[in-house]
Amino acid sequence: MPDTRARVREHVRETPGVHFNRVSRDLEIATGQAQYHLRRLVGDGEVTADRIAGQTHYFDPQFDPWERAVIAFLRRETARGIIVRLHADGPARPVDLADDLGLARSTVSWHVSNLTERGVVEKSTDHPMTLSLSRPERTADLLDAVSPSLPDRIVDRFVRTVDSLFE
């Protein structure tokens, strides 16, 4: 078991913001094993678990809460698209983000709410409101280090498809 726990710990360190199911899949271990070892690693302070926008992500404890939020959002295709767009082009109106990214406005609104709640994105007080990254330099550093997994992208695309049916 210590070998499995070491593999889980190393995977979390190499894949910050990883989801529980991905740990199990990537390491080809049973769900119960992944659950057991993650629980022990969190209890021992070797790994940090953080629930962000409804999903639990696992991190090396070196990341602070703000960095953990950014990393978690960067693992999600839609949130990542919003962050990348704001990083590349600067402040933008939510309606422009929706148009530029081909997303439903409700989808952008949901993601922006989560991003602002965690301090990743800031809303202006101007009318019309614009959005900008709260810490663009640090966000850029984290952006280079994280890419969403294929399963994360598939789930995100499914949600976008369902959203477009109700717009």
HELIX and SHEET records of a PDB file:
HELIX    1   1 PRO A    2  GLU A   14  1                                  13    
HELIX    2   2 PHE A   20  LEU A   27  1                                   8    
HELIX    3   3 THR A   31  GLY A   43  1                                  13    
HELIX    4   4 PRO A   65  LEU A   74  1                                  10    
HELIX    5   5 GLU A   77  ASP A   89  1                                  13    
HELIX    6   6 PRO A   94  LEU A  101  1                                   8    
HELIX    7   7 ARG A  105  GLU A  117  1                                  13    
HELIX    8   8 PRO A  136  ALA A  145  1                                  10    
HELIX    9   9 LEU A  150  LEU A  165  1                                  16    
SHEET    1   A 3 VAL A  18  HIS A  19  0                                        
SHEET    2   A 3 GLN A  55  PHE A  59 -1                                        
SHEET    3   A 3 THR A  48  ILE A  52 -1                                        
SHEET    1   B 2 VAL A 121  LYS A 123  0                                        
SHEET    2   B 2 LEU A 131  LEU A 133 -1                                        
END                                                                             
